[in-house]
Amino acid sequence: MDDIKAIVKDKYGKAALRVTGGGSSCCGSAPSRGECDPITSNLYSGTETAELPAEAVAASLGCGNPTALAALRPGETVLDLGSGGGIDVILSAKRVGPTGKAYGLDMTDEMLALARENQRKAGVPNVEFLKGEIEAIPLPDACVDVIVSNCVINLSADKDRVLAEAFRVLKPGGRFAVSDIVVRGEVPPAIRRSVELWIGCVAGALEEQEYRDKLAKAGFEAIDVEPTRVYRAEDARGFLVGAGLDPAAIAPAVDGKFMSAFVRARRPVRA
């Protein structure tokens, strides 16, 4: 578990430095942005990105647009788990307005530095970036209205702890509204064993029913998993080659089984 965490921190720290140096980051082991477009491209509208620093857009490593799907309301307090370069925190802050607040939580110093600089450039005051791990959220009980996250929970080796922590910091009636990679059906063992694909947002993904079961175990209700993109075998070619796997042998077994999904749940108003 600690090894996976260290590799995640290293990879995402390097991604932040690439953006700071004028490049772009990419979710996965593919060498270029174009090879991971099926997951990371066209997630945000032109209206949204026009209001953001270029570095915030370039640093996006997500698989969805949870802030658009979460129906955020003015005055709400939002927490983004694994906030990266800050794109979803800044968008959330704009949606909840000056009477609301958006927290971003990340464990990577380089991403936090980039996010704070993006906040400064965006001129959004109702934002606070916190250093920490999503398995141990540094906030008190029942203090946020909405939790968002963008292709991060799948990277954790202790998802039960993440969901328990999310439940803890949500207010009664609070909403869990995350974008994540979800699996439908059996996955070849070679993919599960590949750390590179784990870091690339694929191998750590939960099977859909398992995700639902873990949310229920944590205490959530009104659980829903809505597919937003379904990936075909050809979409995975760059990931498989980067992990040293044979696309011809593996691709047929993964065709259509991986999807980006919007995962919704709610903390009950009463226990």
Secondary structure, 3 states (H helix, E strand, C coil): CHHHHHHHHHHHHHHHHHHHCCCCCCCCCCCCHHHHHHHHCCCCCHHHHHCCCHHHHHCCCCCCCHHHHCCCCCCCEEEEECCCCCHHHHHHHHHHCCCCEEEEEECCHHHHHHHHHHHHHHCCCCEEEEECECCECCCCCCCEEEEEEECCHHHCCCHHHHHHHHHHHEEEEEEEEEEEEEECCCCCHHHHCCHHHHHCCCCCCEEHHHHHHHHHHHCCEEEEEEEEEEECHHHHHHHHHHCCCCHHHHHHHHCCCEEEEEEEEECCCCC
